[in-house]
């Protein structure tokens, strides 16, 4: 795969675009140290587009959840109005209109430069609609479908940012797997925080098995039972994470390096949650600067050997597969 051409020095490469890229860089620096670290491994053109995409995703999440760069999530009273705002701004961006909001204009730029299918940003917005409706999964299938909307489809969008053909379903399935792994890790890490905000992403079937009522996950009396379910999430995340590595032969070496590094960093979060048991929510689980450096360093050799390591590894047929 040769990747995408660098941005042209025409009208899209104006001070306006440069300002959008800088705003996106600042957004990722505040919102995700893990993604910020991994994005540095991309070539410059891919890195800018990754930042632009992140800025839009982050803004949508913040609008929907009443938070600031992923921090301070609250239960919002005007969810339908917030959904209407991010929907209207997203549709304007996809139509090529100047929105006047840096995050949504970032989507306008990156969607035009990559020929991103509009169905993907709309699928992400549909995920926020589920939250606005206070939707909760009944089954594990429901959980994966939700994870697709809020993260798996982001993996697909990131894949085209890295130069993957939007028609390359095999590689896009692996990209989606990585997004699912990330989201499952996030859900496991944030179980108590989400519970306090009135959110629950554990399938009702799982809660029934464990004898836990929604809204009581942060209750200290339920810590042991919740820890078992968090370990189940971490196990599922590890399966999707392993599958995602099979998509790296289709990427450039630097993009594969970024993907493998991010997989290790987010995978470590899920593993730490599982290892901590009932203490997993005493403080927010993350990875240190030195841990990130270690993951990035080790991923470089695997990125260079990605064809030998991953090209012939078939995708596990038992894994949930994104809708076409």
Secondary structure, 3 states (H helix, E strand, C coil): CCCCCCCCCCHHHCHHHHHHHHHHHHHHHHHCHHHHHHHCCCCHHHHHHHHHHHHHHHHHHHHHHCCECCECCCCCCCHHHHHHHHHHHHHHHHCCCCCCCHHHHHHHHHHHHHCCCHHHHHHHHHHHHHHHCCCCCCCHHHHHHHHHHHHHHHHHHHHHHCCCCCCCHHHHHHHHHHHHHHHHHHHHHCHHHHHHCCCCCCCHHHHHHHCCCCCCCCCHHHHHHHHHHHHHHHHHHHHHHHHHHHHHHHCCHHHHHHHHHHHHHHHHHHHHHHHHHHHCCCCCCCCCHHHHHHHHHHHHHHHHCHHHHHCCCCCCCCCCCCCC
